[in-house]
Amino acid sequence: MNPKFFRNGIVMLVLVVGTAALLFTWLQSTTPDTAVGYSKFLAAVQAGQVTEVTQQGETLMVKGSGQPPTYTVVVPNILQNVLEDMKNAAKEVGRPLTATFGAEPTPDTSWLGLLLTGLLPLLVIGGFIFFMMRQAQGTNNQALSFGKSRARMFLGNKTVVTFNDVAGVDEAKMELQEVVEFLKYPEKFNSLGARIPRGVLLVGPPGTGKTLMARAVAGEAAVPFFSISGSEFVEMFVGVGASRVRDLFDQAKRNSPCIVFVDEIDAVGRQRGAGLGGSHDEREQTLNQILVEMDGFDTNTNVIVVAATNRPDVLDPALLRPGRFDRQVILDRPDMRGRTEILKVHTKGKPLDKGVEVEGVARQSPGFSGADLANLVNEAAILAARRNKKVIGMSEFQEALERIVAGPERRSRVISDAEKAIIAYHEGGHAVVQRILPKCDPVAKVTIISRGMALGYTMALPMEDRYLQSKTEFEDKIAGLLAGNVSERLIFGDTTTGSSNDIEKATTLARRMVTEFGMSDKLGPLSFGKHDELIFLGREIGEQRNYSDEVAKTIDEEVRAIIDKAFERATEVLTVHRDKLMALAEKLVAEETVDAEAFEALFSDLPPKADMHGIPTVIGPGQPVPEPTAQPA
């Protein structure tokens, strides 16, 4: 039985009253309840069947030799005449009759009677008052605790996550190792006049291990660790957020040295003055309290605030200045070596087949974050269990990789032979152009098996670490995107809706080349259009047009020129290598999937392009493009 059920005052009161009613009913059932009329009573007296009569109030308790032997007679109005009537009736019989009149009702001296008549009502009233006061007290406690912090406290010696559990972010670990040194050996830095950092901001895309890194810092430092989300500060009532911030830091100061971790701090740390609520917005009051607690008059506390966000661009400048968040640690998507180390961490303790190469899996998963790699290993383990295997093989990793990139296979989708041929030529066009053009990534796999929303896809993997991309690389990539549409036109003289996603990607990339990257010969190295963002909502709401109509026309012309040039190049490549296209399409129709080796065998008369393995490509400094690219039909 749930103990909370008994703590409810109303339920308890109902139970007590119900028990009392049952007891009273039982007691009533033990007393004589047979009643007869007054005339029948006199007739029994005359017949000599009555031996004893006792008056109790307006009731006569009668005992005799008749049936029933004991019964009651109620005589409320003629009580003064009863004794005379009884004497007259008894004279006729001549038998002795014992009669007691004028007595008060005999009190019930049993313990149950005392309980019901005296103690139980007091208990019911007292219990009702007690539970009502307890309910009121609980309500008051809830009201008083409304402004208390919701942070969860973890003791340092109970935290099992250390830096050994975090891989692929060596530079970030070095930065945070100093924070651990500050907490463990403060005298080492105080002797040199160094000041302990007040805050560390972990910045990076989702899934790169920001929360895991904070837990590792707490585990290494062996100090109390307070964890809370930024959204837990804000409620519908004004002032609650600021009150919770004060309570959180009061707890932290009492347990210093310690770490306070605020996940998704952008929920309360957004830039002030931009909210819909004006200057008295609840979020702003919460942020103001955070600013004061982090760098107010009281600066002698060994409390380090670690916060995580993937939107540092919307944070208030006062939050990012030195003295509050002194350090910003970047956790980006891992490179080839980092992915290998992360996979080793996640595959530790799992039964792997001898043929599994962790480095090979890392090469085939460019652009994956730490969370993506953890999901990759988990999906491979699930597939191995589904196939009733005792170990996880390379085939499971390959299948898991494709499931994550393009979605699960949909072999049940019925596709006609005519549409299958169109899909084969479409994907074949992508693959052939990417194989011929020098700046396109090598093709690792071509398939017409439906996955997710795509009817087929061409997987291309980059060859090396790249953090910059050139204009010629973009031009080759756009040609590869348009190659599917070009192939349909060349072979069938028509085009289908399967090219819509390719055309959208190509147009977007061409426009960015003109307006963002300064890759237009006519317009030169200029940036056009400023993207406005409503910081309170965190969404881009439009582009501020900072150029004239004439420049807008020129932008459209340049975008059109880039697309037309790429279309012509794709047409030229597929016209020259039409035999390769047809051979690849026939192989796809027959086998459905062509891997890297079989694909290269079709181009044996040409020089090899490169190894089919690599890591993510990047558009501009700090602007990663997720790879591998799945180009749907």
Residue pairs with C-beta under 8 A, 6 or more apart in sequence:
5 11
6 12
7 134
9 128
9 130
9 131
9 132
9 134
9 135
10 131
12 127
12 131
13 124
13 127
13 128
13 131
16 123
16 124
16 127
17 124
20 116
20 120
20 124
23 112
23 115
23 116
23 120
24 116
27 112
27 113
27 116
32 61
32 70
32 71
32 72
33 72
34 68
34 70
34 71
34 72
35 71
35 72
35 73
35 74
36 62
36 71
36 72
36 73
37 73
38 73
38 75
38 78
41 50
41 60
41 62
41 73
42 85
42 86
42 89
44 50
44 62
44 64
44 66
45 86
45 89
45 90
45 93
45 97
46 89
46 92
46 93
47 66
47 93
48 65
48 93
48 95
49 64
49 65
49 66
50 62
50 63
50 64
50 66
50 97
51 63
51 64
51 65
51 96
51 97
51 98
52 62
52 63
52 64
52 97
52 98
52 99
53 60
53 61
53 62
53 63
53 86
53 97
53 98
53 99
53 100
54 60
54 61
54 99
54 100
54 103
55 61
55 79
55 82
55 99
55 100
55 101
55 102
55 103
56 103
56 104
56 105
56 106
57 104
57 105
58 74
58 75
58 76
58 79
59 72
59 73
59 74
59 75
59 105
60 72
60 73
60 74
60 75
60 82
61 70
61 72
62 70
62 71
62 72
62 73
63 69
63 70
75 82
82 101
83 99
83 101
86 97
86 99
90 97
107 113
108 114
108 117
146 235
146 237
146 240
147 239
147 240
147 243
147 244
147 247
148 243
148 244
148 247
149 226
149 228
149 244
149 245
149 247
149 248
149 251
150 228
150 232
150 244
151 226
151 227
151 228
151 232
151 248
151 251
151 260
152 226
152 227
152 228
153 224
153 225
153 226
153 227
153 251
153 255
154 218
154 224
154 225
154 226
154 227
155 224
155 225
156 218
156 219
156 221
156 222
156 223
156 224
156 225
157 222
159 215
159 218
159 219
159 222
159 225
160 219
161 212
161 215
161 216
161 218
161 219
162 216
162 219
162 220
163 173
163 177
163 216
163 220
165 212
165 216
165 345
166 173
166 209
166 212
166 213
166 216
167 338
167 341
167 342
167 344
167 345
167 370
168 209
168 334
168 335
168 337
168 338
168 339
168 341
168 342
168 370
169 208
169 209
169 213
169 331
169 334
169 338
170 338
171 330
172 202
172 213
172 329
172 330
172 331
173 213
173 216
175 200
175 327
175 329
176 200
176 213
176 216
176 217
176 329
177 220
178 197
179 197
179 200
179 217
179 221
179 304
179 306
180 217
180 220
180 221
181 188
181 189
182 189
182 196
182 197
182 304
183 196
183 221
183 223
183 257
183 259
183 302
183 304
184 221
184 222
186 196
186 257
186 302
189 195
189 196
196 302
196 304
197 304
197 326
197 327
198 294
198 295
198 304
198 305
198 323
198 324
198 325
198 326
199 294
199 304
199 305
199 306
199 307
199 324
199 325
199 326
199 327
200 304
200 305
200 306
200 307
200 325
200 326
200 327
200 328
200 329
201 265
201 307
201 308
201 309
201 312
201 320
201 325
201 327
201 328
201 329
202 210
202 213
202 214
202 306
202 307
202 308
202 309
202 329
202 331
203 210
203 308
203 309
203 310
203 312
203 328
203 329
203 330
203 331
204 210
204 310
204 330
204 331
204 332
205 310
205 332
205 333
205 369
205 624
206 310
206 369
206 371
207 369
207 370
207 371
207 372
208 331
208 332
208 333
208 334
208 369
208 370
208 371
209 331
209 369
209 370
209 371
210 263
210 308
210 310
210 331
211 261
211 263
211 308
212 370
213 329
213 331
214 227
214 259
214 261
214 263
214 306
214 308
215 225
215 261
217 259
217 306
218 225
218 259
218 261
221 257
221 259
223 257
223 258
223 259
224 252
224 255
224 258
224 259
225 258
225 259
225 261
226 248
226 251
226 252
226 255
226 258
226 259
226 260
226 261
227 261
227 263
228 248
228 260
228 261
228 262
228 263
229 262
229 263
229 264
229 267
230 262
230 263
230 264
230 265
230 266
230 267
230 268
230 269
231 264
231 267
231 268
232 244
233 240
233 241
233 244
233 245
233 267
233 268
233 286
234 240
234 241
234 267
234 268
234 282
234 283
234 286
235 241
235 282
238 280
238 282
238 285
239 282
239 285
240 282
241 268
241 282
241 283
241 285
241 286
241 289
242 285
242 286
242 288
242 289
244 286
245 286
245 289
245 290
245 293
246 289
246 293
248 260
249 260
249 293
249 303
252 258
252 260
252 301
252 303
253 301
253 303
256 301
256 302
256 303
257 302
257 303
257 304
258 302
258 303
258 304
259 303
259 304
259 305
259 306
260 303
260 304
260 305
260 306
261 305
261 306
261 307
261 308
262 305
262 306
262 307
262 308
263 307
263 308
264 308
264 309
265 307
265 308
265 309
265 315
265 319
266 309
266 310
266 311
266 312
266 314
266 315
266 538
267 283
268 283
268 286
268 287
268 290
269 287
269 290
269 307
269 309
269 315
269 316
269 319
270 283
270 287
270 314
270 315
270 316
270 535
270 536
270 538
271 314
271 315
271 316
271 317
271 535
272 279
272 284
272 287
272 316
272 318
273 279
274 534
274 535
274 536
275 281
275 283
275 284
275 535
275 536
276 536
277 283
277 284
277 536
287 316
287 319
290 319
291 318
291 319
291 324
294 305
294 323
294 324
294 325
295 323
295 324
305 325
307 325
309 315
311 538
312 320
312 328
314 533
314 535
314 538
318 324
319 325
320 328
332 624
333 367
333 368
333 369
333 616
333 624
334 341
334 342
334 368
334 369
334 370
335 465
335 615
336 362
336 363
336 366
336 465
336 614
336 615
339 362
339 365
339 368
339 373
339 615
340 358
340 359
340 362
342 370
342 373
342 374
343 358
343 361
343 362
343 373
343 376
343 377
344 358
346 373
346 374
346 377
347 358
347 377
347 392
350 377
350 381
350 392
351 390
351 391
351 392
352 391
352 392
353 391
353 392
353 393
353 394
355 393
355 394
356 392
356 393
356 394
356 397
357 394
360 394
360 613
361 376
361 394
361 397
361 401
363 461
363 613
363 614
363 615
364 398
364 401
364 444
364 461
364 613
364 628
365 372
365 373
365 376
365 401
366 461
366 462
366 614
366 615
366 616
366 617
366 627
366 628
367 616
367 624
367 625
367 626
367 627
367 628
368 376
372 404
375 404
376 397
376 400
376 401
376 404
377 400
379 400
379 403
379 404
380 392
380 396
380 397
380 399
380 400
381 392
381 396
383 396
383 399
383 400
384 391
384 392
384 393
384 396
387 396
389 396
402 451
402 459
403 409
403 451
405 459
405 628
405 630
406 451
406 452
406 454
406 457
406 630
406 632
407 451
407 452
407 453
407 454
408 451
408 452
409 449
409 450
409 451
410 449
410 450
410 451
410 452
411 449
411 450
413 450
415 423
415 450
415 455
419 455
420 448
420 589
421 585
421 589
422 488
422 492
422 496
422 498
422 633
423 448
423 455
423 456
423 498
423 633
424 448
424 456
424 584
424 585
424 586
424 588
424 589
425 487
425 488
425 491
425 492
425 581
425 585
426 456
426 484
426 485
426 487
426 488
426 496
426 498
426 499
426 633
427 446
427 447
427 448
427 456
427 457
427 458
427 484
427 588
427 631
427 633
428 446
428 487
428 581
428 584
428 585
428 588
429 483
429 484
429 485
429 486
429 487
429 488
429 570
429 574
429 581
430 446
430 458
430 480
430 481
430 483
430 484
430 487
430 631
431 443
431 446
431 458
431 584
431 594
431 599
432 483
432 487
432 573
432 574
432 577
432 580
432 581
432 584
433 440
433 479
433 480
433 483
433 486
433 570
433 573
433 574
434 440
434 441
434 442
434 443
434 458
434 460
434 480
434 483
435 442
435 443
435 599
435 603
435 609
436 573
436 577
436 606
437 476
437 479
437 480
437 569
437 573
438 476
438 609
439 470
439 472
439 473
439 475
439 476
439 477
440 460
440 476
440 477
440 479
440 480
441 460
441 461
441 462
441 463
441 614
441 617
441 627
441 629
442 460
442 461
442 463
442 596
442 609
442 610
442 611
442 612
442 614
443 458
443 459
443 460
443 596
443 599
443 612
444 459
444 460
444 461
444 595
444 596
444 612
444 628
445 458
445 459
445 593
445 594
445 595
445 596
445 599
446 456
446 457
446 458
446 459
446 584
446 588
446 593
446 594
446 599
447 456
447 457
447 588
447 592
447 593
447 594
448 455
448 456
448 588
448 589
448 592
448 593
448 633
449 456
449 592
449 593
450 456
451 457
451 630
453 632
454 630
454 632
454 633
455 498
455 632
455 633
456 588
456 632
456 633
457 630
457 631
457 632
457 633
458 629
458 630
458 631
459 628
459 629
459 630
460 480
460 627
460 628
460 629
461 612
461 613
461 614
461 627
461 628
462 614
462 615
462 616
462 617
462 627
463 610
463 611
463 613
463 614
464 614
464 615
465 614
465 615
466 615
466 616
466 617
466 618
467 618
467 621
468 618
468 620
468 621
469 617
469 618
469 619
469 620
471 513
471 517
471 519
474 509
474 513
474 517
474 519
475 562
475 565
475 566
475 569
477 509
478 506
478 509
478 510
478 562
478 563
478 566
479 566
479 567
479 569
479 570
479 573
480 570
480 631
481 502
481 503
481 505
481 506
481 509
481 566
481 631
482 499
482 502
482 503
482 506
482 563
482 566
482 567
482 570
483 570
483 573
483 574
484 498
484 499
484 502
484 631
484 633
485 495
485 499
485 502
485 503
486 567
486 570
486 571
486 574
487 574
487 581
488 494
488 495
488 496
488 498
488 499
489 495
490 571
490 574
490 575
490 578
491 581
491 582
491 585
498 632
498 633
501 631
501 632
502 631
506 563
506 566
507 559
507 563
510 559
510 562
510 563
510 566
511 555
511 559
512 619
513 519
513 520
513 562
514 520
514 523
514 528
514 555
514 558
514 559
514 562
515 527
515 528
515 529
515 555
516 527
516 620
517 619
517 620
518 524
518 525
518 526
518 527
520 555
520 558
521 558
522 554
522 557
522 558
523 551
523 554
523 555
523 558
528 546
528 547
528 551
528 555
529 543
529 544
529 545
529 546
529 547
530 543
530 544
530 546
531 540
531 542
531 543
531 544
532 540
532 541
532 542
532 543
532 544
533 539
533 540
533 541
534 541
545 552
547 555
574 581
580 602
580 603
583 602
584 594
584 599
584 602
587 594
587 598
587 602
588 594
596 612
600 608
616 624
616 625
616 626
616 627
617 624
617 625
617 627
618 624
618 625
619 625
